[in-house]
Amino acid sequence: MSVLYGRRMGVRDAVMAGVAKQLGHPRGLRGRVVGAALNRGNRRFMRAAARALQPDEAWAVADVGFGGGAGLKFLLDSVGPAGRVHGVEVSETMLSQAAGRYRRDIATGRLSLHSGSMTQLPFPDGALDGAITVNTIYFVAELDGAFRELARVLNRRGRLVVGLADPEVMAKLPFTGHGFRLRPVPDVIDTLRSTGLTVEHRQISEDADAPHLLIAHAPG
């Protein structure tokens, strides 16, 4: 019985490790399935992040680590026809999927897609008015470097919204033990503040386990 149990646990761990790998870097057909699931599961969260950004029309904004791409639509709607949206992703599968889904917005110049990461963004200093990044920091080893890079690409009026699920909730999920970096929210806030940005912390609902939004901008 113990041998059979051990085999089952081994299979389960292998499956969960595969899920975790796809969530961090979706690839291929399975990656496309993961992207669709991310859109369904994160839709409310992404909408809340885009609203918290409060972009003006004609802003240049970015979704860093856009995954399934739902956040791109919310940003396109929020900045209006005169705005410009950038999507940044490490996953070629997600970039290809978004290129097909948003081909009209790309053709009109309202949306540009870029291969890049949070620690190496494809923008010059001060190029963006705003940026969101949701459910991404679990996959970043050096969070201070990532936040410095995000702060670098914002201009003086720029605003950054970082979205993360509650770490205690995440710790109970079967796949997060396979490479996810779950940091206490106060530690994430301190790291973000170390870039010189001021930070407002809120949750997307009154539920104690609701996801968190960290809204950062230059002081003054």
Buried (B, 14 or more C-beta within 10 A) or exposed (E): EEEEEEEEEEEEBEEBBEBBBBBBBBBEEBBBEBBBBBBEEBBEBBBBBBBBBEBBEEBBBBBBBBBBBBBBBBBBEBBEEEBBBBBBBBBBBBBBBBBEBBEEBBEEEBBBBBEBBBBEBBBEEEBBBBBBBBBBBBBBEEBEBBBBBBBBBBBEEBBBBBBBBBBEBBEEBEBBEBEBEBBEBEEBBEBBBEBEBEBEBEBBEEEEEBBBBBBBBBEE
